[in-house]
């Protein structure tokens, strides 16, 4: 028996919401590399090129979709376009998020505008694609996979003005459990991964601060931050038949950070 065969995604269709980002592009390439056709959602047509090129370079088919996943009509349209092109949806990866260091405020003075922005960027962009894909899976009778991108900050506080970000990632963890509970009867599994800092263009300016970087890695037992590659093994597990009896779980990918807390 080929034990690795259960990780293959041949003839399956994946949607990567936020596929044009640093984590998203690597994710699209990995899914294509094990056989999946990939619909890639991003706000900018220009930025989608890297992800679609990665999919075709891996020998699979890509569908670029421009849309804002904080808007219900766009999320619904992305699902419609994927079904129209590929005829089915088996996998959704919600990889939109961030803003952690962009709006830092004391908890007692956290501005409503910045709070709402963080929640839209991270939680609404997870909720709306999940609902649209789940409706399509339920209608088609597809035993699908939904994977959310959370963060260690959903489990740990940080005394540095991160009220909104910590709260929204905790909400994603709770939503993962709730969706897993409700959609299990339809054969849909819902899980999450929670990395610590991942080296992407989004955080380059923060990592360029030598003092910040040295303090950051000093708290991680493995002595480094994550690279996008460090997320791929867990993603393929949760998106494949290898995880068919796993749902409602949140796997922390943090180099041992939470083990020290």
Secondary structure, 3 states (H helix, E strand, C coil): CCHHHHHCCCCCEEEEECCCCHHHHHHHHHHHHCCCEEEEEECCHHHHHHHHHHHHHCCCCEEEEECCCCCHHHHHHHHHHHHHHHCCCCEEEECCCCCCCCCCCCHHHCCHHHHHHHHHHHHHHHHHHHHHHHHHHHHHCCCCEEEEEEEHHHCCCCCCCCHHHHHHHHHHHHHHHHHHHHHHHHCCEEEEEEECCECCHHHHHHHCCHHHHHHHHHCCCCCCCECCHHHHHHHHHHHCHHHCCCCCCEEEECCCCHHHC
